[in-house]
Amino acid sequence: MTYIAEYRQSLQEALAAVDVDQVQQLRDALYQARASHRNIFTCGNGGSAATASHFSTDLSKGASFGKQLRFRVLALTDATPTISAYSNDVSYDVVYEEQLRNLAGPGDVVVAISGSGESENVVRALTVGRELGAVAVALTGRSGGRLGAAADIHINVPEPHMGRIEDVHLAICHMVAFSFIDQEH
């Protein structure tokens, strides 16, 4: 079997290992946030930052355009000047936490994405989100790490390979976003 075929097979196995009940819980939390006009925040690092931004766009444009009920969603990853100011003046560990302290409140949703589940700034964001009354959602890989332990809703991809973890995280985000795009509710 070629590397490409092996990768595809391993990716299919990683996707099949995801607990769809947890994915449904994420969808339900987003549905409630939208119905209550609450905010949704996403964050991550590296490839997970790209997924956080992508998910935010799918919700704010794809699942909102032309619809009466719209998502109020912000990718904290997209605040480059704020991220660089905190990184330079304080610490990279606080770049998402401090944004949430300014913006988040009860009934909001924080979606934190980390393949390792150990990214300090993402763990701190989820912890602060919970302290502020937000629903804390973690998308993790491997064993879930500290991020999974800090979540109200934990969607884990029990896979060691970072590429496949990131592939499945994007698929999960698409499952949820397209459930709103392709359906009226």
Secondary structure, DSSP 4 states (H G I P E B T S, - for coil): --HHHHHHHHHHHHHHTS-HHHHHHHHHHHHHHHHTT-EEEEE-STHHHHHHHHHHHIIIIITTTT-SS--EEEEGGG-HHHHHHHHHHT-GGGTTHHHHHHH--TT-EEEEEESSS--HHHHHHHHHHHHTTPEEEEEEETT-HHHHHT-SEEEEE--S-HHHHHHHHHHHHHHHHHHHHSS--
